[in-house]
Amino acid sequence: MKNKTGTIMIICGTMLILSALFLCWYNIKENRRAYEDSQKVLVELKQLIPVVEEKDEKEEIMAEIPAVNPADDLFAPYEEKEEEAPVIPEPIELDGTYYCGYITLPTLGLELPVVDGWSYAALRNAPCRYSGSAAENDIIIAAHNYNDHFGHIGDLDSGDEMIFTDTDGISHHYEVDFTQYVDGYDVDAMYRGESNDWDITLFTCTLSGQSRVTVRGLRVENEEN
């Protein structure tokens, strides 16, 4: 009886080890596939996004503003002007998937396309825009915890640079403000965070899937401007 029990335990242990090895192999394979697929998309996406020199763009905008005599305002009736809604660039379609731009994380050596909108199928291939937009200073980007996607965003430190380039070629520059862990089922916390004072959020699930590694960032002026 003891020998039979021991044999069963050995068989069960061997099956568990084999299952763990298979899972490890599968995760490595999926990570490599997702990275290679996203890099192919990134190359095509960059070819379709116009290259914009931010200095030139600002100078062109300023040149289009008509000259106004400040003294004229002294005699003009006060009129409250409504703020114009920010212009959100149109997504670019590639092989049936729409992309809103790409994210660059210099500290991690990563540059990845960002799908416009999200689904579990899309997350297998690239980070996705979970909600918001860079133009409205509330963009949230989600990705799987693959090593070559968002698996190491928890290693980002305060002050690290993050850049989101939209489909109009405008680069939005941010610095990491803080990192937090959000309960995987607390949707409101993902939008709210410790405060509403953030302009970009990156998040991915932990290995257990019970919580989300969440990086909050603040917009900064590009030093080249």
Secondary structure as GFF3:
##gff-version 3
##sequence-region A 1 225
A	DSSP	alpha_helix	2	48	.	.	.	ID=ss1
A	DSSP	alpha_helix	54	64	.	.	.	ID=ss2
A	DSSP	three_ten_helix	70	74	.	.	.	ID=ss3
A	DSSP	beta_strand	92	94	.	.	.	ID=ss4
A	DSSP	beta_strand	97	105	.	.	.	ID=ss5
A	DSSP	three_ten_helix	106	108	.	.	.	ID=ss6
A	DSSP	beta_strand	110	115	.	.	.	ID=ss7
A	DSSP	alpha_helix	120	123	.	.	.	ID=ss8
A	DSSP	beta_strand	128	131	.	.	.	ID=ss9
A	DSSP	beta_strand	139	142	.	.	.	ID=ss10
A	DSSP	three_ten_helix	153	155	.	.	.	ID=ss11
A	DSSP	beta_strand	161	166	.	.	.	ID=ss12
A	DSSP	beta_strand	171	183	.	.	.	ID=ss13
A	DSSP	alpha_helix	187	192	.	.	.	ID=ss14
A	DSSP	beta_strand	200	205	.	.	.	ID=ss15
A	DSSP	beta_strand	211	219	.	.	.	ID=ss16
###
